[in-house]
Amino acid sequence: MTDRFDHDRHRPGAIKRARRLRREAPASERKLWEALRKLELRIRRQAPIGRFIVDFAHHAARLVVEVDGARHDFTDAVLADMERDAWLGSQGYLVVRVRDTEAFDYPERVAERIGDLIKSRTGKWD
């Protein structure tokens, strides 16, 4: 079994940074957040997990959702995302990546897909 990280321990300043990221969220993340809240899925946004702050997390389902803009197409970002996904995977999280254009244009559809994933991983709407 993989050793789990201590949920209470984040990098110094992670909580403050997460709060700032919530305030400064791009329009695509704000629209997706609004759609997710309507489904009452108990998802956290800009949630610190270990050394990372993820866009959205559902801890009971061990699910992370990342909304990726165009910068994620560059080689250095792809490599960083792979490292991040591998670490989160080692902690038991499934990482789902959504394009920001899809989150902006079709937030309800993306939220429903996330809800279905949560249901399949937990057996209930949580």
N, C-alpha and C positions, 0 to 999 in steps of 0.2 A: 504494500500500500504506500502511496506517495504521502510524504509528510505535508500536512496542510500548513499554510502560513497563519500567523496570528492575526485575526481580523481587527484586533484593537491596535495593531501597530502598523502605521503607515510612515512613509517618509516624512520628516519634519516639514510642516507647512502644507501637507497634502489637503487637509480639510479646507484651509483658507483658499488654496488654489482651486479646489473643486467648486467652492462657492463663487469665485470669480468667473470660472468657466460657465456656470449656470447663468450668471447675469449676462455674460457676453456670448451666449449660444447663437450659432448661425440660424438663419430663418428656417432651414430645413429641419434642424433638430427641434426648434420650437414648435413647428407644425406637427412633427411626429410625436413629441411629448404631449401635445394637446389631444391627439387621437388616442394615445396610449392611456391617458388619464380617464378618458370617457369609458374605456373598457374596464377600469378599476382592476388592473392586473398586479398592483403592488410592485411596480418597477421603480427602481431608483435611477436618477439621472446624475451624470458626472459623479460616479461613485468610485471612491478609492478602493482598489483591490491590490494589495501588496504594494509594489512600487509604481503601479499604473493608476491612472484615473480613466475609467471607461465611460463612454457616452451614456449607455443604459445597462443596467444589470438587474437580473431577477435571481436572487441568491438561492431561493428554494429550488428553482429549476436548473441552477448552475448554468445560466445563460447570460451572455454578454452580447450586446448589439452595438456595433460601431457604424456611425454614419460617415462615409468617406467622400471627401471632395476630390477635386482634380489633383491636388498635391500628392495624393496617395498613389498616383500613377508613376511617379518618379522612382527610379531605382532605389535610392536611399530610403525613401518612405516604404517601398515594398519590402525591403529587407528588415526595416524596423518593425513593420507590421507582422512579418513572419516570426520574428523573435518574440514579439509581444503575444501573438496568438499561441506560440509554442509554450510559453510560460503559463499563460492562462489555462491552456489545455492540460498542462501538468498539474494544475490545481483543481482539475475536474470541470472546468468551464467549457462550454461550447461557444465559440465566437462566430457570430453571424455578421457579415459585412453588407451594408446597404449603401447604394450610391446616393449622394445627397440630392441629386435630381429626382430620383424615385421617391425619397422621403418627402421632398417638397411638393411634387406633383400629385402623389398618391398616398398621403399619410394614412388614410383609413385602411387602405389595402395592405400597406406594410404593417400597420398595427395588428390587423387581423391575422396576418401570417405569423407575427411574433406571438400573439395569443395562442394560436394553434400549436406552436412549438412549446410554449409553456405548459399547455394542457397535456401534450404528449409526454413531456418530461416529468410532470408532477401528477398527472391523472386528474387534475382539477384546475379551475380558474382560481388562482391564488393571489 
